[in-house]
Amino acid sequence: QVQLVESGGGLVPPGGSLTLSCVISQNIFSRHALMGWYRQAPEKERELVATFTSGGGRTYADSVNGRFTISRDTLTNTLYLIMNSLRPGDTGVYYCNVQYTGLDYWGQGTQVTVSS
């Protein structure tokens, strides 16, 4: 069983920055796990924000490309989402996701609100 715990959300004005963290309960970074960040805005479906591919590359949604960066620390089993130049449209609940051994794991989510 893999457990994910996100943190780092909050209220930030437009143009501001936030860094989200996701602590993963097991060291699975070298075991072909897929991991990434999703978000869900009010009354909208959950959407992919950024992910590490199986080959170790990074992919981003068009709406965040150039503003967000996904990274990871294998020593602390932590996945990060560094968000810059935040916009009101980035508001939502952000979820950490891991796909490992055929199973899908999700964190509890962390709220990001971009507003003046």
Rosetta constraint file for C-alpha pairs under 8 A:
AtomPair CA 2 CA 24 HARMONIC 6.96 0.50
AtomPair CA 2 CA 25 HARMONIC 5.81 0.50
AtomPair CA 2 CA 26 HARMONIC 6.41 0.50
AtomPair CA 2 CA 105 HARMONIC 6.77 0.50
AtomPair CA 3 CA 24 HARMONIC 5.90 0.50
AtomPair CA 3 CA 25 HARMONIC 5.20 0.50
AtomPair CA 3 CA 26 HARMONIC 7.82 0.50
AtomPair CA 3 CA 105 HARMONIC 7.27 0.50
AtomPair CA 3 CA 106 HARMONIC 7.71 0.50
AtomPair CA 3 CA 107 HARMONIC 7.11 0.50
AtomPair CA 4 CA 22 HARMONIC 6.22 0.50
AtomPair CA 4 CA 23 HARMONIC 5.69 0.50
AtomPair CA 4 CA 24 HARMONIC 4.82 0.50
AtomPair CA 4 CA 25 HARMONIC 6.44 0.50
AtomPair CA 4 CA 96 HARMONIC 7.04 0.50
AtomPair CA 4 CA 97 HARMONIC 7.89 0.50
AtomPair CA 4 CA 105 HARMONIC 7.51 0.50
AtomPair CA 4 CA 106 HARMONIC 6.42 0.50
AtomPair CA 4 CA 107 HARMONIC 4.65 0.50
AtomPair CA 4 CA 108 HARMONIC 7.62 0.50
AtomPair CA 5 CA 22 HARMONIC 5.31 0.50
AtomPair CA 5 CA 23 HARMONIC 5.26 0.50
AtomPair CA 5 CA 24 HARMONIC 6.81 0.50
AtomPair CA 5 CA 96 HARMONIC 7.96 0.50
AtomPair CA 5 CA 107 HARMONIC 5.45 0.50
AtomPair CA 5 CA 108 HARMONIC 6.74 0.50
AtomPair CA 5 CA 109 HARMONIC 7.99 0.50
AtomPair CA 6 CA 20 HARMONIC 7.01 0.50
AtomPair CA 6 CA 21 HARMONIC 5.45 0.50
AtomPair CA 6 CA 22 HARMONIC 4.25 0.50
AtomPair CA 6 CA 23 HARMONIC 6.53 0.50
AtomPair CA 6 CA 95 HARMONIC 7.33 0.50
AtomPair CA 6 CA 96 HARMONIC 6.77 0.50
AtomPair CA 6 CA 107 HARMONIC 6.27 0.50
AtomPair CA 6 CA 108 HARMONIC 6.94 0.50
AtomPair CA 6 CA 109 HARMONIC 6.18 0.50
AtomPair CA 6 CA 110 HARMONIC 6.20 0.50
AtomPair CA 7 CA 20 HARMONIC 5.80 0.50
AtomPair CA 7 CA 21 HARMONIC 5.29 0.50
AtomPair CA 7 CA 22 HARMONIC 6.54 0.50
AtomPair CA 7 CA 110 HARMONIC 6.07 0.50
AtomPair CA 8 CA 18 HARMONIC 7.09 0.50
AtomPair CA 8 CA 19 HARMONIC 5.99 0.50
AtomPair CA 8 CA 20 HARMONIC 4.52 0.50
AtomPair CA 8 CA 21 HARMONIC 6.11 0.50
AtomPair CA 8 CA 110 HARMONIC 7.16 0.50
AtomPair CA 9 CA 18 HARMONIC 7.14 0.50
AtomPair CA 9 CA 19 HARMONIC 7.63 0.50
AtomPair CA 9 CA 20 HARMONIC 6.27 0.50
AtomPair CA 9 CA 110 HARMONIC 5.31 0.50
AtomPair CA 9 CA 111 HARMONIC 5.20 0.50
AtomPair CA 9 CA 112 HARMONIC 4.93 0.50
AtomPair CA 9 CA 113 HARMONIC 7.93 0.50
AtomPair CA 10 CA 18 HARMONIC 7.96 0.50
AtomPair CA 10 CA 111 HARMONIC 6.17 0.50
AtomPair CA 10 CA 112 HARMONIC 5.07 0.50
AtomPair CA 10 CA 113 HARMONIC 6.13 0.50
AtomPair CA 11 CA 112 HARMONIC 6.19 0.50
AtomPair CA 11 CA 113 HARMONIC 4.74 0.50
AtomPair CA 11 CA 114 HARMONIC 5.91 0.50
AtomPair CA 11 CA 115 HARMONIC 7.08 0.50
AtomPair CA 12 CA 16 HARMONIC 5.88 0.50
AtomPair CA 12 CA 17 HARMONIC 7.18 0.50
AtomPair CA 12 CA 18 HARMONIC 7.71 0.50
AtomPair CA 12 CA 86 HARMONIC 7.99 0.50
AtomPair CA 12 CA 112 HARMONIC 7.85 0.50
AtomPair CA 12 CA 113 HARMONIC 6.31 0.50
AtomPair CA 12 CA 114 HARMONIC 5.02 0.50
AtomPair CA 12 CA 115 HARMONIC 6.27 0.50
AtomPair CA 12 CA 116 HARMONIC 7.56 0.50
AtomPair CA 13 CA 86 HARMONIC 7.67 0.50
AtomPair CA 13 CA 114 HARMONIC 5.36 0.50
AtomPair CA 13 CA 115 HARMONIC 4.89 0.50
AtomPair CA 13 CA 116 HARMONIC 4.82 0.50
AtomPair CA 14 CA 85 HARMONIC 6.99 0.50
AtomPair CA 14 CA 86 HARMONIC 5.41 0.50
AtomPair CA 14 CA 87 HARMONIC 5.06 0.50
AtomPair CA 14 CA 88 HARMONIC 6.41 0.50
AtomPair CA 14 CA 114 HARMONIC 5.77 0.50
AtomPair CA 14 CA 115 HARMONIC 6.00 0.50
AtomPair CA 14 CA 116 HARMONIC 6.49 0.50
AtomPair CA 15 CA 84 HARMONIC 7.06 0.50
AtomPair CA 15 CA 85 HARMONIC 4.15 0.50
AtomPair CA 15 CA 86 HARMONIC 4.85 0.50
AtomPair CA 15 CA 87 HARMONIC 6.38 0.50
AtomPair CA 16 CA 84 HARMONIC 6.22 0.50
AtomPair CA 16 CA 85 HARMONIC 5.51 0.50
AtomPair CA 16 CA 86 HARMONIC 5.42 0.50
AtomPair CA 17 CA 82 HARMONIC 7.68 0.50
AtomPair CA 17 CA 83 HARMONIC 5.42 0.50
AtomPair CA 17 CA 84 HARMONIC 4.45 0.50
AtomPair CA 17 CA 85 HARMONIC 6.22 0.50
AtomPair CA 17 CA 86 HARMONIC 6.16 0.50
AtomPair CA 18 CA 82 HARMONIC 6.26 0.50
AtomPair CA 18 CA 83 HARMONIC 5.23 0.50
AtomPair CA 18 CA 84 HARMONIC 6.76 0.50
AtomPair CA 19 CA 80 HARMONIC 6.83 0.50
AtomPair CA 19 CA 81 HARMONIC 5.61 0.50
AtomPair CA 19 CA 82 HARMONIC 4.43 0.50
AtomPair CA 19 CA 83 HARMONIC 5.88 0.50
AtomPair CA 20 CA 80 HARMONIC 5.53 0.50
AtomPair CA 20 CA 81 HARMONIC 5.00 0.50
AtomPair CA 20 CA 82 HARMONIC 6.44 0.50
AtomPair CA 20 CA 83 HARMONIC 7.95 0.50
AtomPair CA 21 CA 78 HARMONIC 6.59 0.50
AtomPair CA 21 CA 79 HARMONIC 5.79 0.50
AtomPair CA 21 CA 80 HARMONIC 4.62 0.50
AtomPair CA 21 CA 81 HARMONIC 6.60 0.50
AtomPair CA 22 CA 78 HARMONIC 5.41 0.50
AtomPair CA 22 CA 79 HARMONIC 4.96 0.50
AtomPair CA 22 CA 80 HARMONIC 6.27 0.50
AtomPair CA 22 CA 96 HARMONIC 6.29 0.50
AtomPair CA 22 CA 107 HARMONIC 7.90 0.50
AtomPair CA 23 CA 76 HARMONIC 7.67 0.50
AtomPair CA 23 CA 77 HARMONIC 5.93 0.50
AtomPair CA 23 CA 78 HARMONIC 4.49 0.50
AtomPair CA 23 CA 79 HARMONIC 6.49 0.50
AtomPair CA 24 CA 77 HARMONIC 5.43 0.50
AtomPair CA 24 CA 78 HARMONIC 6.00 0.50
AtomPair CA 24 CA 79 HARMONIC 7.64 0.50
AtomPair CA 25 CA 77 HARMONIC 7.29 0.50
AtomPair CA 26 CA 77 HARMONIC 6.95 0.50
AtomPair CA 27 CA 74 HARMONIC 7.25 0.50
AtomPair CA 27 CA 77 HARMONIC 5.70 0.50
AtomPair CA 28 CA 32 HARMONIC 7.55 0.50
AtomPair CA 28 CA 33 HARMONIC 6.36 0.50
AtomPair CA 28 CA 77 HARMONIC 7.89 0.50
AtomPair CA 29 CA 33 HARMONIC 6.36 0.50
AtomPair CA 29 CA 74 HARMONIC 6.43 0.50
AtomPair CA 29 CA 77 HARMONIC 7.57 0.50
AtomPair CA 32 CA 54 HARMONIC 6.28 0.50
AtomPair CA 32 CA 100 HARMONIC 7.36 0.50
AtomPair CA 33 CA 54 HARMONIC 7.17 0.50
AtomPair CA 33 CA 98 HARMONIC 6.70 0.50
AtomPair CA 33 CA 99 HARMONIC 5.69 0.50
AtomPair CA 33 CA 100 HARMONIC 4.82 0.50
AtomPair CA 33 CA 101 HARMONIC 7.62 0.50
AtomPair CA 34 CA 51 HARMONIC 7.64 0.50
AtomPair CA 34 CA 52 HARMONIC 6.32 0.50
AtomPair CA 34 CA 53 HARMONIC 6.31 0.50
AtomPair CA 34 CA 54 HARMONIC 6.03 0.50
AtomPair CA 34 CA 98 HARMONIC 5.65 0.50
AtomPair CA 34 CA 99 HARMONIC 5.04 0.50
AtomPair CA 34 CA 100 HARMONIC 6.68 0.50
AtomPair CA 35 CA 51 HARMONIC 5.84 0.50
AtomPair CA 35 CA 52 HARMONIC 5.73 0.50
AtomPair CA 35 CA 53 HARMONIC 7.73 0.50
AtomPair CA 35 CA 96 HARMONIC 7.56 0.50
AtomPair CA 35 CA 97 HARMONIC 5.52 0.50
AtomPair CA 35 CA 98 HARMONIC 4.39 0.50
AtomPair CA 35 CA 99 HARMONIC 6.30 0.50
AtomPair CA 36 CA 48 HARMONIC 7.91 0.50
AtomPair CA 36 CA 49 HARMONIC 7.62 0.50
AtomPair CA 36 CA 50 HARMONIC 5.57 0.50
AtomPair CA 36 CA 51 HARMONIC 3.87 0.50
AtomPair CA 36 CA 52 HARMONIC 6.04 0.50
AtomPair CA 36 CA 70 HARMONIC 7.70 0.50
AtomPair CA 36 CA 79 HARMONIC 7.93 0.50
AtomPair CA 36 CA 96 HARMONIC 5.99 0.50
AtomPair CA 36 CA 97 HARMONIC 5.33 0.50
AtomPair CA 36 CA 98 HARMONIC 6.67 0.50
AtomPair CA 37 CA 48 HARMONIC 6.41 0.50
AtomPair CA 37 CA 49 HARMONIC 5.50 0.50
AtomPair CA 37 CA 50 HARMONIC 5.32 0.50
AtomPair CA 37 CA 51 HARMONIC 6.20 0.50
AtomPair CA 37 CA 81 HARMONIC 7.40 0.50
AtomPair CA 37 CA 94 HARMONIC 6.84 0.50
AtomPair CA 37 CA 95 HARMONIC 5.65 0.50
AtomPair CA 37 CA 96 HARMONIC 4.73 0.50
AtomPair CA 37 CA 97 HARMONIC 5.97 0.50
AtomPair CA 38 CA 46 HARMONIC 6.56 0.50
AtomPair CA 38 CA 47 HARMONIC 5.43 0.50
AtomPair CA 38 CA 48 HARMONIC 4.42 0.50
AtomPair CA 38 CA 49 HARMONIC 4.97 0.50
AtomPair CA 38 CA 50 HARMONIC 7.03 0.50
AtomPair CA 38 CA 94 HARMONIC 5.70 0.50
AtomPair CA 38 CA 95 HARMONIC 5.12 0.50
AtomPair CA 38 CA 96 HARMONIC 6.46 0.50
AtomPair CA 38 CA 97 HARMONIC 7.26 0.50
AtomPair CA 39 CA 46 HARMONIC 5.48 0.50
AtomPair CA 39 CA 47 HARMONIC 5.51 0.50
AtomPair CA 39 CA 48 HARMONIC 6.61 0.50
AtomPair CA 39 CA 49 HARMONIC 6.59 0.50
AtomPair CA 39 CA 92 HARMONIC 6.05 0.50
AtomPair CA 39 CA 93 HARMONIC 5.38 0.50
AtomPair CA 39 CA 94 HARMONIC 4.22 0.50
AtomPair CA 39 CA 95 HARMONIC 5.84 0.50
AtomPair CA 40 CA 44 HARMONIC 6.27 0.50
AtomPair CA 40 CA 45 HARMONIC 5.93 0.50
AtomPair CA 40 CA 46 HARMONIC 4.29 0.50
AtomPair CA 40 CA 47 HARMONIC 6.30 0.50
AtomPair CA 40 CA 92 HARMONIC 5.23 0.50
AtomPair CA 40 CA 93 HARMONIC 5.27 0.50
AtomPair CA 40 CA 94 HARMONIC 6.58 0.50
AtomPair CA 41 CA 45 HARMONIC 7.23 0.50
AtomPair CA 41 CA 46 HARMONIC 7.32 0.50
AtomPair CA 41 CA 90 HARMONIC 7.95 0.50
AtomPair CA 41 CA 91 HARMONIC 6.25 0.50
AtomPair CA 41 CA 92 HARMONIC 4.17 0.50
AtomPair CA 41 CA 93 HARMONIC 6.48 0.50
AtomPair CA 42 CA 92 HARMONIC 6.68 0.50
AtomPair CA 48 CA 60 HARMONIC 7.85 0.50
AtomPair CA 48 CA 61 HARMONIC 6.58 0.50
AtomPair CA 49 CA 60 HARMONIC 5.78 0.50
AtomPair CA 49 CA 61 HARMONIC 5.16 0.50
AtomPair CA 49 CA 64 HARMONIC 7.10 0.50
AtomPair CA 50 CA 58 HARMONIC 7.14 0.50
AtomPair CA 50 CA 59 HARMONIC 5.58 0.50
AtomPair CA 50 CA 60 HARMONIC 4.36 0.50
AtomPair CA 50 CA 61 HARMONIC 6.31 0.50
AtomPair CA 50 CA 69 HARMONIC 7.72 0.50
AtomPair CA 50 CA 70 HARMONIC 6.35 0.50
AtomPair CA 51 CA 58 HARMONIC 5.68 0.50
AtomPair CA 51 CA 59 HARMONIC 5.40 0.50
AtomPair CA 51 CA 60 HARMONIC 6.65 0.50
AtomPair CA 51 CA 70 HARMONIC 6.93 0.50
AtomPair CA 52 CA 56 HARMONIC 5.70 0.50
AtomPair CA 52 CA 57 HARMONIC 5.52 0.50
AtomPair CA 52 CA 58 HARMONIC 4.59 0.50
AtomPair CA 52 CA 59 HARMONIC 6.49 0.50
AtomPair CA 52 CA 70 HARMONIC 7.68 0.50
AtomPair CA 53 CA 57 HARMONIC 5.13 0.50
AtomPair CA 53 CA 58 HARMONIC 5.93 0.50
AtomPair CA 53 CA 59 HARMONIC 7.15 0.50
AtomPair CA 58 CA 70 HARMONIC 7.32 0.50
AtomPair CA 60 CA 64 HARMONIC 6.56 0.50
AtomPair CA 60 CA 65 HARMONIC 5.51 0.50
AtomPair CA 60 CA 68 HARMONIC 8.00 0.50
AtomPair CA 61 CA 65 HARMONIC 6.08 0.50
AtomPair CA 64 CA 68 HARMONIC 5.62 0.50
AtomPair CA 67 CA 83 HARMONIC 6.19 0.50
AtomPair CA 67 CA 84 HARMONIC 5.18 0.50
AtomPair CA 67 CA 85 HARMONIC 6.14 0.50
AtomPair CA 67 CA 86 HARMONIC 7.77 0.50
AtomPair CA 68 CA 81 HARMONIC 6.80 0.50
AtomPair CA 68 CA 82 HARMONIC 5.49 0.50
AtomPair CA 68 CA 83 HARMONIC 4.48 0.50
AtomPair CA 68 CA 84 HARMONIC 6.02 0.50
AtomPair CA 69 CA 81 HARMONIC 5.75 0.50
AtomPair CA 69 CA 82 HARMONIC 5.02 0.50
AtomPair CA 69 CA 83 HARMONIC 6.61 0.50
AtomPair CA 70 CA 79 HARMONIC 7.51 0.50
AtomPair CA 70 CA 80 HARMONIC 5.70 0.50
AtomPair CA 70 CA 81 HARMONIC 4.67 0.50
AtomPair CA 70 CA 82 HARMONIC 6.33 0.50
AtomPair CA 71 CA 79 HARMONIC 6.03 0.50
AtomPair CA 71 CA 80 HARMONIC 5.12 0.50
AtomPair CA 71 CA 81 HARMONIC 6.49 0.50
AtomPair CA 71 CA 82 HARMONIC 7.83 0.50
AtomPair CA 72 CA 77 HARMONIC 7.51 0.50
AtomPair CA 72 CA 78 HARMONIC 5.67 0.50
AtomPair CA 72 CA 79 HARMONIC 4.37 0.50
AtomPair CA 72 CA 80 HARMONIC 5.72 0.50
AtomPair CA 73 CA 77 HARMONIC 5.85 0.50
AtomPair CA 73 CA 78 HARMONIC 5.26 0.50
AtomPair CA 73 CA 79 HARMONIC 6.50 0.50
AtomPair CA 74 CA 78 HARMONIC 6.77 0.50
AtomPair CA 86 CA 90 HARMONIC 6.47 0.50
AtomPair CA 86 CA 114 HARMONIC 6.72 0.50
AtomPair CA 87 CA 91 HARMONIC 7.57 0.50
AtomPair CA 87 CA 114 HARMONIC 6.06 0.50
AtomPair CA 87 CA 115 HARMONIC 7.98 0.50
AtomPair CA 88 CA 113 HARMONIC 7.36 0.50
AtomPair CA 88 CA 114 HARMONIC 4.73 0.50
AtomPair CA 88 CA 115 HARMONIC 5.92 0.50
AtomPair CA 89 CA 114 HARMONIC 7.63 0.50
AtomPair CA 90 CA 112 HARMONIC 7.58 0.50
AtomPair CA 90 CA 113 HARMONIC 7.51 0.50
AtomPair CA 90 CA 114 HARMONIC 6.72 0.50
AtomPair CA 91 CA 111 HARMONIC 7.83 0.50
AtomPair CA 91 CA 112 HARMONIC 5.38 0.50
AtomPair CA 91 CA 113 HARMONIC 4.64 0.50
AtomPair CA 91 CA 114 HARMONIC 5.50 0.50
AtomPair CA 92 CA 111 HARMONIC 5.94 0.50
AtomPair CA 92 CA 112 HARMONIC 5.45 0.50
AtomPair CA 92 CA 113 HARMONIC 6.48 0.50
AtomPair CA 93 CA 109 HARMONIC 5.81 0.50
AtomPair CA 93 CA 110 HARMONIC 5.38 0.50
AtomPair CA 93 CA 111 HARMONIC 4.38 0.50
AtomPair CA 93 CA 112 HARMONIC 6.03 0.50
AtomPair CA 94 CA 109 HARMONIC 5.27 0.50
AtomPair CA 94 CA 110 HARMONIC 5.27 0.50
AtomPair CA 94 CA 111 HARMONIC 6.24 0.50
AtomPair CA 94 CA 112 HARMONIC 7.02 0.50
AtomPair CA 95 CA 106 HARMONIC 6.67 0.50
AtomPair CA 95 CA 107 HARMONIC 5.81 0.50
AtomPair CA 95 CA 108 HARMONIC 6.81 0.50
AtomPair CA 95 CA 109 HARMONIC 4.50 0.50
AtomPair CA 95 CA 110 HARMONIC 6.67 0.50
AtomPair CA 96 CA 106 HARMONIC 5.83 0.50
AtomPair CA 96 CA 107 HARMONIC 5.40 0.50
AtomPair CA 96 CA 109 HARMONIC 7.08 0.50
AtomPair CA 97 CA 104 HARMONIC 7.18 0.50
AtomPair CA 97 CA 105 HARMONIC 5.65 0.50
AtomPair CA 97 CA 106 HARMONIC 4.79 0.50
AtomPair CA 97 CA 107 HARMONIC 6.73 0.50
AtomPair CA 98 CA 104 HARMONIC 5.98 0.50
AtomPair CA 98 CA 105 HARMONIC 5.12 0.50
AtomPair CA 98 CA 106 HARMONIC 6.68 0.50
AtomPair CA 99 CA 103 HARMONIC 5.61 0.50
AtomPair CA 99 CA 104 HARMONIC 4.64 0.50
AtomPair CA 99 CA 105 HARMONIC 6.24 0.50
AtomPair CA 100 CA 104 HARMONIC 6.65 0.50
AtomPair CA 100 CA 105 HARMONIC 7.88 0.50
